[in-house]
Amino acid sequence: MSLTPAVVRMPEDVRRCLEPGRYVDSAHPAVREAAARTAPGAHGVDKARALYEQVRDRIGYCSIPPGRAISMGAYLRDEETYRASSVLAEGHGFCVSKASLLTALARASGIPARVAFADVVNHHHTGRRLRAATGTDVFAWHGYSELWLEGRWVKATPMFHRALCERLGVEPTGFDGRGDALLPDRDRRGAAFFSYAARHGSFHDVPARFLTTQIPQRYPGLDEYRQLADPAQGPGGGAAGP
C-alpha cells in the first residue's frame, strides 16, 4: 500500500489498522475485489456507508450456518467462522463474522478499521431457544467494527440484515459514517431489544483462537443448539442472538 499524505498524517496506531490480519485478511484477492466493486469511485464516509450496507444486507446473519448439520458450539469453534474471506465466500455469519468482513473491506478500501467486542443483553422474545441453551440472556464477546472516519473512530454493527429485521419487528441499524451504529435498544413496538453490558476493547485482528475456546466453554449448552428445520425462519435459525 502506498503511503499517501493522508495516511502519513495518521497516528501510528491508526495507520496500523490498514494492515491485514490473519482473520481480517484484507489483502485476500476476493476481499479486495469485493471492496473495489462496492461503490466504485466513492471514498471516506460514502465508501464506508456503502460497505456497511453491503455487509449488513448481503451477508445474512446466522448463529448456525444454513443447511449444515452442526451445533452452534461447533460453528463457533471453527476458526473459518472468524476469517473475513471465508465469511465472504459463505455469504453468511454471526456478529463477529460480519464485523471481521466489514473491517477487512474497509481496510482494502484504504479506511483504517479494527474489531471491537462487548457483552450484550438480549431482551427480545425470539431469543428463547438461545437463552435456554446458554442459561442467560447475556452473550459475551459480541463483535462489531470501528472505522476511522473524519479523524475519529466510529462504531458500526452490521449484524442483522434488513429482511431479518423485518421479521423481528425492529428497524435495521443505519450507518451514516459519522455517528455510532449500535444494536437497537427497542423494537418497533417499544419493547426492549438489546443493551450493552460490558466492553472488552478494540483489536487489530479477531482473537479467533481465544474465541473458539472461550465462548463454547462459557456456554456448553451451545453444543445442543441447532438449526430449526423450518425454511421460513430464514438466516439465523430463528433466534435473535449475537
N, C-alpha and C positions, 0 to 999 in steps of 0.2 A: 504494500500500500504506500503510495507516495504521500509525503507529508506536506499538505497544503498549508498556507499561512494560518488558516483557521484551526487546523489540527495542532500545529506547533504552539499556538497560544493556549491550548487546553492544559489544565493541570495534569501532571503526570498520571495520577490515579484515574483520571477521566480518559486520557489517551489510551491507557492500557485496556480500557473497555471497548476498544476497537479490534483487539486481537482475538483470534479464535480460541476456543477451549476444546477439551476432549469431547464434551457433550454439547456445548454451544458451538457446534462446528460450522462456523460462519464461512469458512473457506471451502466447504464442500461444494462441488460444482452444481448440484441440484439446488442448494440453498442460494447460491449466487444467482443462478438463473431465475429462480422464483422471485428474488428481490428485484432483479432488473426488470422482470415482466410486470411487476406491480407498480402502477402509476409511473411509467417511464417519463423521465424529464422532471419529475417532482423532486423537491429537496426539503430538508428540515421538517418542520411541523406537518406540511402537506404530505410528505412521503411517510412520515411516522403514522399519521392518521390512516392512510391507505393500507399500510402493512398491518396495523392493528385490526382493521375491519376484515382484511383477508384472513387473518388467523382466527379471529372470533367466529366468523360465519362460514368459512370454507373448510376449516378443520373442526370436525364435530367433537363435542365434549363427550367423553365416556369415562366411567370408572372401571369398566371392564371392556376389552375390545369386542366389538360386534362380531358375532359368528365364531368366536373362539371359545372352546370349552375349557376355560381355565377360571380360577378364582381371582378375586381382586388381589389377594395376597400374592399369588404367583405373578400377576401382572406387575405389581409394584416391586417385586424382587428382580425383575428383568431390567438390566441396565439400558437396553434399547428403548425402554419406555421414556427415558430422560434425554435421549440424543435427538437433537433438532432434525437432522437429515432423516432419521428413521420415522419421526413423527410426520414429517412432510410426506414421506413415501406411503405411510399407512393412511393418512388422511383423517386421523382422529387421535385423541389423547386426553389425559386428565389435566388438572390445573398446571402441574409442574411441566408436563409435556408441552403444553401450549405456550407457557411462558418461555421455555427453552427455545422454541421455534421463533417466537416473536423477537426475542433477544438476538438470535442468530441473524434473522432477516434484517434487523436494524443495523447490526454491525456490518453486514455485507453491503449495506446502503450508505455506509460512512457515518452512521449515527451511533455514538457510544451508548452501550446498553449493558445491563447486568441483571441478574436474577435476585429476587428477594423473597423472604419467607415470613409467614406469620401463622399463628394458631387462630382458627376461626370457629365460630359457634354457628351451627346450622339450626335455625328455628323453624324451618319450613316442614309442613306435614309430609311432603314426599320423601323426606329423609328417614322415614320409619324403619325400613329394612336395614339401611346402613347403621342407624342408631342402635338397632338390635344386635347387629354384628359386632360393633365396637364397644357397646356398653356405655356410650357417652354421646353427647351432641357436640363435643369439641373435637375437631380434627386438626392434628398437629402438622406443621410444615406444609401448609397451603402455599403454593408458589404463584408469583406474578413477576412482571418485568418492571424495570426502571430505565427510562430513556433520558439521555442528556439532551435537552432541547432549550434553546434560547438561554443558555447559561445556567440551567438548573436541572436537577433530577425530578422527573415526573413519573408517577406510578401508573402502570397500565395493566389491567386484568382482563385478558381476552378469553376468559374461561367458558362462559355459557354462550353458545351460538344462538342466533335470533330465533330459529324455529323451536329450540328447546325453551327459550324464554317465554314464547307464546304459550306453550303447553304448561309451563309453571305459573303463568299469570304474573310475570314480572317484566319490567322494562329492560331491554338489553342495555348493558353498560356501555355508554357512549364515551368516546375519547376525542377531545379537540386538540390534543397536543400541548395544552397549556395548563390544564388542571388535572388533578389525580383522578383516575378512573378505577374505582374500587367496587367490590361486590355491593349490590343494593342492600340497604338495611331494611327495606319494606317492599312488599309486593304491591300489585295494583289495588288490592283491597285495603291496604294499610296494615296488613298483618306483618309481624316481624319475619325477616327473611334470613339475613346473615349479619353477624357482628364480629369484630376483631378482638381477640383476647390478649395475645402477646405477639411481639415481633421478634424475629430472630436475625435481623440484619440483612445485608446485601453481599452477594458473592460474584466473583468474576465468572465462575463456571458452576454448573449444577453439582452439588456434592452428592453425586449419584450413589457412590459406594456406601456412604453414610445412610442415605435414604432407603436403599434396598434392604438394609437391616433394621434401621430404626423404626420405620412405620409398621412393617409386619410384626416386629417384636412387641411394639406398643399395643397393637390391635390384633391379637392372634385370631380373633373371630373372622378376620377377612379371608382366611383360608376356606371358610364355608360360604362366603358371599359370592354368588354367581349371577350371571345374566338371567333376567326373566325371559322365558320363551314366548315373548309377545312382540311381534314386529311393530305393533302400534306404539310401543314405548319409544322407538327411535334410539338415537345415540344416547348412551348413558345408562341403559338398563333400568330406567325409571326412577333413579334416585337423584335428588339434588345434593350432591356431595362435592368435596374438593377434588 
